[in-house]
């Protein structure tokens, strides 16, 4: 005759629910700023906002801040693409403030030279 065992109720509790997955890592601020600049531009082109001043009012930020964000659109398409497609870890040391001297250069070749010195290591 096989032996039967009875376990106390304490040992028969159901397993606890699994831990929820960890939230995705936060996007680097420079990536969020460039994405916001594109969003503002899209809103203006779509007619949702008349101008940067209205975008600033809707976002609850100053006109100066919206201008700073919009100035990121003066970066060459190559630099913007590099920022938008970089892994978040590659952008940790890159700040919007560090990009402002590149934005001030009117030609894309000059921007590329400065970006090559500033660019996060990939």
N, CA, C and O atoms as CSV, one atom per row, in Angstrom:
chain,resi,resn,atom,element,x,y,z
A,1,UNK,N,N,0.846,-1.173,0.000
A,1,UNK,CA,C,0.000,0.000,0.000
A,1,UNK,C,C,0.896,1.243,0.000
A,1,UNK,O,O,1.765,1.383,0.861
A,2,UNK,N,N,0.676,2.176,-1.000
A,2,UNK,CA,C,1.515,3.369,-1.063
A,2,UNK,C,C,1.222,4.294,0.112
A,2,UNK,O,O,0.100,4.372,0.613
A,3,UNK,N,N,2.255,4.977,0.521
A,3,UNK,CA,C,2.110,5.919,1.630
A,3,UNK,C,C,1.495,7.206,1.121
A,3,UNK,O,O,1.802,7.645,0.013
A,4,UNK,N,N,0.648,7.805,1.901
A,4,UNK,CA,C,0.064,9.105,1.552
A,4,UNK,C,C,0.510,10.115,2.584
A,4,UNK,O,O,0.659,9.819,3.769
A,5,UNK,N,N,0.712,11.293,2.095
A,5,UNK,CA,C,1.149,12.357,2.990
A,5,UNK,C,C,0.161,13.507,2.910
A,5,UNK,O,O,-0.371,13.825,1.846
A,6,UNK,N,N,-0.061,14.100,4.020
A,6,UNK,CA,C,-0.882,15.305,4.062
A,6,UNK,C,C,0.019,16.449,4.489
A,6,UNK,O,O,0.732,16.382,5.490
A,7,UNK,N,N,-0.045,17.510,3.678
A,7,UNK,CA,C,0.791,18.657,3.982
A,7,UNK,C,C,-0.037,19.713,4.677
A,7,UNK,O,O,-1.215,19.895,4.367
A,8,UNK,N,N,0.573,20.406,5.611
A,8,UNK,CA,C,-0.157,21.510,6.252
A,8,UNK,C,C,-0.515,22.561,5.196
A,8,UNK,O,O,0.151,22.684,4.167
A,9,UNK,N,N,-1.562,23.298,5.472
A,9,UNK,CA,C,-2.049,24.305,4.541
A,9,UNK,C,C,-0.983,25.349,4.215
A,9,UNK,O,O,-0.980,25.905,3.117
A,10,UNK,N,N,-0.102,25.613,5.131
A,10,UNK,CA,C,0.949,26.604,4.923
A,10,UNK,C,C,1.813,26.224,3.730
A,10,UNK,O,O,2.251,27.108,2.993
A,11,UNK,N,N,2.064,24.977,3.523
A,11,UNK,CA,C,2.895,24.539,2.422
A,11,UNK,C,C,2.137,24.484,1.095
A,11,UNK,O,O,2.757,24.359,0.039
A,12,UNK,N,N,0.825,24.573,1.135
A,12,UNK,CA,C,0.021,24.435,-0.074
A,12,UNK,C,C,-0.474,25.766,-0.620
A,12,UNK,O,O,-1.368,25.784,-1.466
A,13,UNK,N,N,0.088,26.887,-0.158
A,13,UNK,CA,C,-0.331,28.191,-0.667
A,13,UNK,C,C,0.046,28.342,-2.134
A,13,UNK,O,O,1.073,27.825,-2.574
A,14,UNK,N,N,-0.778,29.045,-2.881
A,14,UNK,CA,C,-0.409,29.282,-4.286
A,14,UNK,C,C,0.817,30.194,-4.364
A,14,UNK,O,O,1.087,30.979,-3.455
A,15,UNK,N,N,1.520,30.074,-5.428
A,15,UNK,CA,C,2.711,30.904,-5.631
A,15,UNK,C,C,2.283,32.367,-5.748
A,15,UNK,O,O,1.211,32.665,-6.275
A,16,UNK,N,N,3.110,33.260,-5.264
A,16,UNK,CA,C,2.766,34.682,-5.391
A,16,UNK,C,C,2.756,35.073,-6.865
A,16,UNK,O,O,3.414,34.435,-7.687
A,17,UNK,N,N,2.011,36.120,-7.194
A,17,UNK,CA,C,1.982,36.555,-8.604
A,17,UNK,C,C,3.380,37.007,-9.029
A,17,UNK,O,O,4.159,37.481,-8.202
A,18,UNK,N,N,3.691,36.864,-10.290
A,18,UNK,CA,C,5.027,37.283,-10.744
A,18,UNK,C,C,5.191,38.796,-10.616
A,18,UNK,O,O,4.223,39.555,-10.660
A,19,UNK,N,N,6.429,39.202,-10.459
A,19,UNK,CA,C,6.736,40.636,-10.365
A,19,UNK,C,C,6.404,41.294,-11.705
A,19,UNK,O,O,6.650,40.712,-12.761
A,20,UNK,N,N,5.846,42.506,-11.663
A,20,UNK,CA,C,5.586,43.191,-12.940
A,20,UNK,C,C,6.919,43.487,-13.628
A,20,UNK,O,O,7.936,43.665,-12.957
A,21,UNK,N,N,6.919,43.540,-14.948
A,21,UNK,CA,C,8.180,43.823,-15.642
A,21,UNK,C,C,8.683,45.221,-15.289
A,21,UNK,O,O,7.905,46.132,-15.008
A,22,UNK,N,N,9.986,45.358,-15.313
A,22,UNK,CA,C,10.589,46.657,-15.006
A,22,UNK,C,C,10.201,47.655,-16.091
A,22,UNK,O,O,10.123,47.293,-17.265
A,23,UNK,N,N,9.957,48.904,-15.712
A,23,UNK,CA,C,9.620,49.907,-16.728
A,23,UNK,C,C,10.822,50.123,-17.645
A,23,UNK,O,O,11.965,49.939,-17.228
A,24,UNK,N,N,10.566,50.512,-18.888
A,24,UNK,CA,C,11.695,50.753,-19.789
A,24,UNK,C,C,12.536,51.908,-19.259
A,24,UNK,O,O,12.012,52.783,-18.570
A,25,UNK,N,N,13.814,51.924,-19.565
A,25,UNK,CA,C,14.656,53.011,-19.082
A,25,UNK,C,C,14.186,54.347,-19.657
A,25,UNK,O,O,13.675,54.412,-20.775
A,26,UNK,N,N,14.365,55.390,-18.886
A,26,UNK,CA,C,13.950,56.726,-19.335
A,26,UNK,C,C,14.779,57.139,-20.545
A,26,UNK,O,O,15.964,56.821,-20.646
A,27,UNK,N,N,14.138,57.845,-21.449
A,27,UNK,CA,C,14.856,58.338,-22.617
A,27,UNK,C,C,15.775,59.476,-22.207
A,27,UNK,O,O,15.416,60.268,-21.336
A,28,UNK,N,N,16.940,59.576,-22.808
A,28,UNK,CA,C,17.853,60.676,-22.487
A,28,UNK,C,C,17.189,62.018,-22.794
A,28,UNK,O,O,16.444,62.130,-23.768
A,29,UNK,N,N,17.449,63.023,-21.983
A,29,UNK,CA,C,16.822,64.335,-22.179
A,29,UNK,C,C,17.054,64.928,-23.569
A,29,UNK,O,O,16.149,65.548,-24.125
A,30,UNK,N,N,18.244,64.751,-24.139
A,30,UNK,CA,C,18.508,65.335,-25.454
A,30,UNK,C,C,17.628,64.670,-26.517
A,30,UNK,O,O,17.204,65.328,-27.467
A,31,UNK,N,N,17.359,63.405,-26.366
A,31,UNK,CA,C,16.476,62.703,-27.305
A,31,UNK,C,C,15.040,63.200,-27.163
A,31,UNK,O,O,14.350,63.419,-28.159
A,32,UNK,N,N,14.594,63.377,-25.918
A,32,UNK,CA,C,13.241,63.911,-25.692
A,32,UNK,C,C,13.115,65.324,-26.244
A,32,UNK,O,O,12.087,65.680,-26.819
A,33,UNK,N,N,14.175,66.141,-26.066
A,33,UNK,CA,C,14.137,67.533,-26.542
A,33,UNK,C,C,14.026,67.575,-28.061
A,33,UNK,O,O,13.234,68.348,-28.600
A,34,UNK,N,N,14.806,66.756,-28.757
A,34,UNK,CA,C,14.745,66.747,-30.217
A,34,UNK,C,C,13.392,66.222,-30.700
A,34,UNK,O,O,12.830,66.747,-31.661
A,35,UNK,N,N,12.879,65.207,-30.047
A,35,UNK,CA,C,11.556,64.688,-30.415
A,35,UNK,C,C,10.480,65.745,-30.186
A,35,UNK,O,O,9.562,65.882,-30.995
A,36,UNK,N,N,10.587,66.489,-29.093
A,36,UNK,CA,C,9.628,67.553,-28.807
A,36,UNK,C,C,9.724,68.654,-29.860
A,36,UNK,O,O,8.702,69.208,-30.265
A,37,UNK,N,N,10.933,68.978,-30.307
A,37,UNK,CA,C,11.097,69.993,-31.349
A,37,UNK,C,C,10.378,69.561,-32.625
A,37,UNK,O,O,9.715,70.371,-33.273
A,38,UNK,N,N,10.511,68.288,-32.983
A,38,UNK,CA,C,9.811,67.791,-34.166
A,38,UNK,C,C,8.298,67.823,-33.965
A,38,UNK,O,O,7.546,68.129,-34.891
A,39,UNK,N,N,7.869,67.512,-32.771
A,39,UNK,CA,C,6.426,67.536,-32.476
A,39,UNK,C,C,5.871,68.955,-32.601
A,39,UNK,O,O,4.799,69.160,-33.170
A,40,UNK,N,N,6.606,69.929,-32.066
A,40,UNK,CA,C,6.172,71.324,-32.158
A,40,UNK,C,C,6.091,71.745,-33.622
A,40,UNK,O,O,5.119,72.376,-34.037
A,41,UNK,N,N,7.110,71.396,-34.402
A,41,UNK,CA,C,7.110,71.737,-35.822
A,41,UNK,C,C,5.915,71.082,-36.534
A,41,UNK,O,O,5.258,71.717,-37.358
A,42,UNK,N,N,5.645,69.836,-36.219
A,42,UNK,CA,C,4.502,69.147,-36.832
A,42,UNK,C,C,3.187,69.820,-36.471
A,42,UNK,O,O,2.303,69.954,-37.317
A,43,UNK,N,N,3.053,70.248,-35.209
A,43,UNK,CA,C,1.825,70.923,-34.774
A,43,UNK,C,C,1.628,72.239,-35.512
A,43,UNK,O,O,0.501,72.591,-35.861
A,44,UNK,N,N,2.702,72.963,-35.749
A,44,UNK,CA,C,2.609,74.235,-36.470
A,44,UNK,C,C,2.253,73.980,-37.933
A,44,UNK,O,O,1.392,74.662,-38.489
A,45,UNK,N,N,2.904,73.011,-38.554
A,45,UNK,CA,C,2.606,72.693,-39.961
A,45,UNK,C,C,1.180,72.176,-40.133
A,45,UNK,O,O,0.548,72.419,-41.161
A,46,UNK,N,N,0.675,71.465,-39.128
A,46,UNK,CA,C,-0.688,70.930,-39.215
A,46,UNK,C,C,-1.737,71.994,-38.908
A,46,UNK,O,O,-2.926,71.783,-39.147
A,47,UNK,N,N,-1.305,73.128,-38.382
A,47,UNK,CA,C,-2.243,74.193,-38.051
A,47,UNK,C,C,-2.833,74.068,-36.652
A,47,UNK,O,O,-3.704,74.851,-36.274
A,48,UNK,N,N,-2.369,73.098,-35.889
A,48,UNK,CA,C,-2.846,72.935,-34.510
A,48,UNK,C,C,-2.356,74.084,-33.636
A,48,UNK,O,O,-3.047,74.511,-32.712
A,49,UNK,N,N,-1.161,74.577,-33.935
A,49,UNK,CA,C,-0.606,75.765,-33.273
A,49,UNK,C,C,-0.269,76.775,-34.366
A,49,UNK,O,O,0.245,76.416,-35.426
A,50,UNK,N,N,-0.567,78.043,-34.088
A,50,UNK,CA,C,-0.268,79.079,-35.077
A,50,UNK,C,C,1.226,79.344,-35.184
A,50,UNK,O,O,1.765,79.525,-36.276
A,51,UNK,N,N,1.893,79.364,-34.015
A,51,UNK,CA,C,3.306,79.731,-33.993
A,51,UNK,C,C,3.955,79.184,-32.725
A,51,UNK,O,O,3.317,78.477,-31.945
A,52,UNK,N,N,5.228,79.519,-32.530
A,52,UNK,CA,C,5.961,79.021,-31.364
A,52,UNK,C,C,5.376,79.555,-30.055
A,52,UNK,O,O,5.374,78.858,-29.041
A,53,UNK,N,N,4.881,80.790,-30.083
A,53,UNK,CA,C,4.297,81.370,-28.867
A,53,UNK,C,C,3.075,80.563,-28.417
A,53,UNK,O,O,2.904,80.294,-27.228
A,54,UNK,N,N,2.237,80.185,-29.366
A,54,UNK,CA,C,1.065,79.386,-29.001
A,54,UNK,C,C,1.480,77.998,-28.527
A,54,UNK,O,O,0.883,77.449,-27.601
A,55,UNK,N,N,2.500,77.434,-29.163
A,55,UNK,CA,C,3.004,76.126,-28.717
A,55,UNK,C,C,3.512,76.233,-27.284
A,55,UNK,O,O,3.283,75.333,-26.476
A,56,UNK,N,N,4.194,77.316,-26.966
A,56,UNK,CA,C,4.699,77.519,-25.607
A,56,UNK,C,C,3.552,77.587,-24.607
A,56,UNK,O,O,3.624,76.983,-23.538
A,57,UNK,N,N,2.499,78.317,-24.947
A,57,UNK,CA,C,1.339,78.406,-24.047
A,57,UNK,C,C,0.716,77.030,-23.833
A,57,UNK,O,O,0.381,76.669,-22.705
A,58,UNK,N,N,0.558,76.263,-24.909
A,58,UNK,CA,C,-0.051,74.934,-24.792
A,58,UNK,C,C,0.810,73.983,-23.967
A,58,UNK,O,O,0.289,73.151,-23.224
A,59,UNK,N,N,2.124,74.109,-24.099
A,59,UNK,CA,C,3.038,73.233,-23.351
A,59,UNK,C,C,3.276,73.716,-21.922
A,59,UNK,O,O,3.770,72.969,-21.077
A,60,UNK,N,N,2.922,74.964,-21.666
A,60,UNK,CA,C,3.145,75.510,-20.324
A,60,UNK,C,C,4.604,75.832,-20.051
A,60,UNK,O,O,5.071,75.745,-18.915
A,61,UNK,N,N,5.324,76.207,-21.113
A,61,UNK,CA,C,6.727,76.598,-20.958
A,61,UNK,C,C,6.911,77.972,-21.588
A,61,UNK,O,O,6.010,78.493,-22.246
A,62,UNK,N,N,8.079,78.546,-21.380
A,62,UNK,CA,C,8.322,79.883,-21.919
A,62,UNK,C,C,8.574,79.823,-23.426
A,62,UNK,O,O,8.921,78.781,-23.982
A,63,UNK,N,N,8.384,80.976,-24.060
A,63,UNK,CA,C,8.675,81.063,-25.489
A,63,UNK,C,C,10.164,80.817,-25.734
A,63,UNK,O,O,10.550,80.222,-26.740
A,64,UNK,N,N,10.992,81.285,-24.799
A,64,UNK,CA,C,12.434,81.071,-24.942
A,64,UNK,C,C,12.762,79.575,-24.963
A,64,UNK,O,O,13.608,79.137,-25.742
A,65,UNK,N,N,12.095,78.794,-24.110
A,65,UNK,CA,C,12.345,77.356,-24.074
A,65,UNK,C,C,11.913,76.691,-25.382
A,65,UNK,O,O,12.609,75.812,-25.891
A,66,UNK,N,N,10.772,77.107,-25.924
A,66,UNK,CA,C,10.317,76.543,-27.194
A,66,UNK,C,C,11.290,76.922,-28.306
A,66,UNK,O,O,11.534,76.125,-29.212
A,67,UNK,N,N,11.840,78.119,-28.248
A,67,UNK,CA,C,12.842,78.523,-29.240
A,67,UNK,C,C,14.089,77.660,-29.114
A,67,UNK,O,O,14.652,77.237,-30.124
A,68,UNK,N,N,14.528,77.394,-27.886
A,68,UNK,CA,C,15.684,76.516,-27.688
A,68,UNK,C,C,15.423,75.139,-28.295
A,68,UNK,O,O,16.282,74.581,-28.977
A,69,UNK,N,N,14.242,74.600,-28.044
A,69,UNK,CA,C,13.899,73.294,-28.599
A,69,UNK,C,C,13.866,73.351,-30.122
A,69,UNK,O,O,14.423,72.478,-30.788
A,70,UNK,N,N,13.223,74.359,-30.669
A,70,UNK,CA,C,13.095,74.482,-32.118
A,70,UNK,C,C,14.445,74.669,-32.799
A,70,UNK,O,O,14.633,74.243,-33.939
A,71,UNK,N,N,15.373,75.298,-32.111
A,71,UNK,CA,C,16.701,75.483,-32.687
A,71,UNK,C,C,17.410,74.150,-32.935
A,71,UNK,O,O,18.313,74.080,-33.769
A,72,UNK,N,N,17.016,73.103,-32.226
A,72,UNK,CA,C,17.609,71.789,-32.476
A,72,UNK,C,C,17.310,71.303,-33.893
A,72,UNK,O,O,18.030,70.461,-34.430
A,73,UNK,N,N,16.253,71.833,-34.491
A,73,UNK,CA,C,15.913,71.455,-35.861
A,73,UNK,C,C,16.884,72.055,-36.867
A,73,UNK,O,O,16.853,71.694,-38.044
A,74,UNK,N,N,17.743,72.964,-36.423
A,74,UNK,CA,C,18.775,73.532,-37.289
A,74,UNK,C,C,19.978,72.605,-37.418
A,74,UNK,O,O,20.861,72.847,-38.241
A,75,UNK,N,N,20.019,71.554,-36.616
A,75,UNK,CA,C,21.086,70.563,-36.754
A,75,UNK,C,C,20.922,69.850,-38.092
A,75,UNK,O,O,19.806,69.682,-38.584
A,76,UNK,N,N,22.024,69.442,-38.663
A,76,UNK,CA,C,21.949,68.735,-39.945
A,76,UNK,C,C,21.134,67.456,-39.794
A,76,UNK,O,O,21.082,66.874,-38.710
A,77,UNK,N,N,20.504,67.021,-40.870
A,77,UNK,CA,C,19.734,65.774,-40.801
A,77,UNK,C,C,20.579,64.588,-40.342
A,77,UNK,O,O,20.072,63.693,-39.666
A,78,UNK,N,N,21.851,64.575,-40.699
A,78,UNK,CA,C,22.738,63.482,-40.281
A,78,UNK,C,C,22.881,63.447,-38.762
A,78,UNK,O,O,22.833,62.377,-38.156
A,79,UNK,N,N,23.054,64.603,-38.156
A,79,UNK,CA,C,23.208,64.674,-36.705
A,79,UNK,C,C,21.891,64.320,-36.026
A,79,UNK,O,O,21.875,63.574,-35.047
A,80,UNK,N,N,20.786,64.856,-36.546
A,80,UNK,CA,C,19.487,64.527,-35.955
A,80,UNK,C,C,19.221,63.030,-36.015
A,80,UNK,O,O,18.744,62.441,-35.045
A,81,UNK,N,N,19.525,62.420,-37.141
A,81,UNK,CA,C,19.327,60.977,-37.282
A,81,UNK,C,C,20.217,60.208,-36.315
A,81,UNK,O,O,19.787,59.221,-35.718
A,82,UNK,N,N,21.451,60.658,-36.165
A,82,UNK,CA,C,22.364,59.989,-35.230
A,82,UNK,C,C,21.818,60.046,-33.805
A,82,UNK,O,O,21.926,59.072,-33.060
A,83,UNK,N,N,21.240,61.170,-33.428
A,83,UNK,CA,C,20.680,61.312,-32.080
A,83,UNK,C,C,19.436,60.445,-31.935
A,83,UNK,O,O,19.278,59.734,-30.942
A,84,UNK,N,N,18.556,60.506,-32.928
A,84,UNK,CA,C,17.285,59.791,-32.832
A,84,UNK,C,C,17.443,58.274,-32.912
A,84,UNK,O,O,16.577,57.540,-32.435
A,85,UNK,N,N,18.528,57.798,-33.502
A,85,UNK,CA,C,18.706,56.351,-33.653
A,85,UNK,C,C,19.742,55.761,-32.701
A,85,UNK,O,O,19.935,54.546,-32.674
A,86,UNK,N,N,20.405,56.602,-31.926
A,86,UNK,CA,C,21.417,56.107,-30.983
A,86,UNK,C,C,20.742,55.351,-29.837
A,86,UNK,O,O,19.584,55.599,-29.504
A,87,UNK,N,N,21.478,54.446,-29.259
A,87,UNK,CA,C,20.948,53.760,-28.082
A,87,UNK,C,C,20.992,54.746,-26.911
A,87,UNK,O,O,21.872,55.604,-26.853
A,88,UNK,N,N,20.043,54.623,-25.980
A,88,UNK,CA,C,20.013,55.568,-24.858
A,88,UNK,C,C,21.339,55.648,-24.097
A,88,UNK,O,O,21.711,56.719,-23.617
A,89,UNK,N,N,22.046,54.540,-23.985
A,89,UNK,CA,C,23.324,54.565,-23.273
A,89,UNK,C,C,24.361,55.431,-23.958
A,89,UNK,O,O,25.219,56.016,-23.297
A,90,UNK,N,N,24.290,55.520,-25.287
A,90,UNK,CA,C,25.247,56.337,-26.026
A,90,UNK,C,C,24.996,57.828,-25.863
A,90,UNK,O,O,25.862,58.643,-26.181
A,91,UNK,N,N,23.815,58.189,-25.368
A,91,UNK,CA,C,23.455,59.606,-25.260
A,91,UNK,C,C,23.516,60.137,-23.833
A,91,UNK,O,O,23.175,61.296,-23.597
A,92,UNK,N,N,23.938,59.327,-22.893
A,92,UNK,CA,C,23.896,59.753,-21.490
A,92,UNK,C,C,24.704,61.014,-21.224
A,92,UNK,O,O,24.295,61.848,-20.416
A,93,UNK,N,N,25.848,61.169,-21.893
A,93,UNK,CA,C,26.696,62.346,-21.645
A,93,UNK,C,C,26.414,63.504,-22.595
A,93,UNK,O,O,27.007,64.575,-22.461
A,94,UNK,N,N,25.521,63.299,-23.546
A,94,UNK,CA,C,25.214,64.346,-24.512
A,94,UNK,C,C,24.052,65.186,-23.993
A,94,UNK,O,O,22.977,64.662,-23.701
A,95,UNK,N,N,24.275,66.477,-23.882
A,95,UNK,CA,C,23.227,67.369,-23.395
A,95,UNK,C,C,22.837,68.365,-24.490
A,95,UNK,O,O,23.598,68.640,-25.418
A,96,UNK,N,N,21.657,68.876,-24.346
A,96,UNK,CA,C,21.186,69.900,-25.270
A,96,UNK,C,C,22.121,71.106,-25.241
A,96,UNK,O,O,22.406,71.706,-26.277
A,97,UNK,N,N,22.578,71.445,-24.085
A,97,UNK,CA,C,23.465,72.597,-23.944
A,97,UNK,C,C,24.762,72.405,-24.731
A,97,UNK,O,O,25.288,73.353,-25.314
A,98,UNK,N,N,25.273,71.171,-24.745
A,98,UNK,CA,C,26.500,70.880,-25.496
A,98,UNK,C,C,26.263,70.946,-27.004
A,98,UNK,O,O,27.214,71.106,-27.770
A,99,UNK,N,N,25.012,70.827,-27.438
A,99,UNK,CA,C,24.701,70.899,-28.865
A,99,UNK,C,C,24.517,72.328,-29.352
A,99,UNK,O,O,24.554,72.577,-30.557
A,100,UNK,N,N,24.319,73.268,-28.438
A,100,UNK,CA,C,23.985,74.637,-28.862
A,100,UNK,C,C,25.070,75.283,-29.699
A,100,UNK,O,O,24.761,76.054,-30.607
A,101,UNK,N,N,26.347,74.989,-29.418
A,101,UNK,CA,C,27.399,75.593,-30.240
A,101,UNK,C,C,27.416,74.980,-31.642
A,101,UNK,O,O,27.877,75.620,-32.586
A,102,UNK,N,N,26.923,73.758,-31.787
A,102,UNK,CA,C,26.818,73.150,-33.122
A,102,UNK,C,C,25.652,73.779,-33.881
A,102,UNK,O,O,25.760,74.060,-35.074
A,103,UNK,N,N,24.542,73.997,-33.186
A,103,UNK,CA,C,23.360,74.607,-33.805
A,103,UNK,C,C,23.701,75.995,-34.349
A,103,UNK,O,O,23.142,76.425,-35.358
A,104,UNK,N,N,24.609,76.687,-33.686
A,104,UNK,CA,C,24.961,78.052,-34.087
A,104,UNK,C,C,25.740,78.098,-35.405
A,104,UNK,O,O,25.841,79.159,-36.021
A,105,UNK,N,N,26.289,76.970,-35.840
A,105,UNK,CA,C,27.049,76.929,-37.099
A,105,UNK,C,C,26.062,76.766,-38.252
A,105,UNK,O,O,25.290,75.807,-38.273
A,106,UNK,N,N,26.079,77.701,-39.219
A,106,UNK,CA,C,25.045,77.672,-40.257
A,106,UNK,C,C,25.223,76.598,-41.335
A,106,UNK,O,O,24.251,76.230,-41.996
A,107,UNK,N,N,26.453,76.086,-41.526
A,107,UNK,CA,C,26.616,75.091,-42.588
A,107,UNK,C,C,26.769,73.691,-41.986
A,107,UNK,O,O,27.355,73.509,-40.919
A,108,UNK,N,N,26.225,72.720,-42.704
A,108,UNK,CA,C,26.185,71.350,-42.187
A,108,UNK,C,C,27.566,70.700,-42.145
A,108,UNK,O,O,27.808,69.827,-41.311
A,109,UNK,N,N,28.469,71.109,-43.027
A,109,UNK,CA,C,29.825,70.554,-42.969
A,109,UNK,C,C,30.527,71.001,-41.693
A,109,UNK,O,O,31.222,70.219,-41.046
A,110,UNK,N,N,30.335,72.274,-41.341
A,110,UNK,CA,C,30.909,72.774,-40.083
A,110,UNK,C,C,30.297,72.080,-38.884
A,110,UNK,O,O,30.997,71.764,-37.923
A,111,UNK,N,N,29.002,71.840,-38.932
A,111,UNK,CA,C,28.336,71.106,-37.854
A,111,UNK,C,C,28.900,69.696,-37.747
A,111,UNK,O,O,29.135,69.195,-36.647
A,112,UNK,N,N,29.117,69.055,-38.904
A,112,UNK,CA,C,29.629,67.678,-38.899
A,112,UNK,C,C,31.002,67.607,-38.245
A,112,UNK,O,O,31.303,66.657,-37.522
A,113,UNK,N,N,31.835,68.612,-38.500
A,113,UNK,CA,C,33.170,68.623,-37.894
A,113,UNK,C,C,33.075,68.745,-36.374
A,113,UNK,O,O,33.785,68.049,-35.649
A,114,UNK,N,N,32.206,69.622,-35.894
A,114,UNK,CA,C,32.032,69.770,-34.449
A,114,UNK,C,C,31.392,68.522,-33.845
A,114,UNK,O,O,31.767,68.099,-32.751
A,115,UNK,N,N,30.441,67.940,-34.542
A,115,UNK,CA,C,29.768,66.725,-34.054
A,115,UNK,C,C,30.778,65.577,-33.920
A,115,UNK,O,O,30.707,64.795,-32.971
A,116,UNK,N,N,31.712,65.478,-34.865
A,116,UNK,CA,C,32.703,64.404,-34.825
A,116,UNK,C,C,33.517,64.478,-33.537
A,116,UNK,O,O,33.906,63.446,-32.991
A,117,UNK,N,N,33.776,65.684,-33.051
A,117,UNK,CA,C,34.531,65.832,-31.806
A,117,UNK,C,C,33.669,65.607,-30.575
A,117,UNK,O,O,34.164,65.168,-29.537
A,118,UNK,N,N,32.379,65.908,-30.689
A,118,UNK,CA,C,31.474,65.832,-29.538
A,118,UNK,C,C,30.763,64.492,-29.445
A,118,UNK,O,O,30.386,64.059,-28.356
A,119,UNK,N,N,30.581,63.841,-30.574
A,119,UNK,CA,C,29.722,62.671,-30.705
A,119,UNK,C,C,30.004,61.606,-29.646
A,119,UNK,O,O,31.155,61.309,-29.328
A,120,UNK,N,N,28.929,61.045,-29.115
A,120,UNK,CA,C,29.096,59.945,-28.161
A,120,UNK,C,C,29.802,58.780,-28.851
A,120,UNK,O,O,29.635,58.550,-30.048
A,121,UNK,N,N,30.571,58.076,-28.089
A,121,UNK,CA,C,31.300,56.937,-28.641
A,121,UNK,C,C,30.329,55.795,-28.904
A,121,UNK,O,O,29.571,55.397,-28.019
A,122,UNK,N,N,30.357,55.275,-30.117
A,122,UNK,CA,C,29.461,54.167,-30.468
A,122,UNK,C,C,30.250,52.947,-30.828
A,122,UNK,O,O,29.671,51.910,-31.153
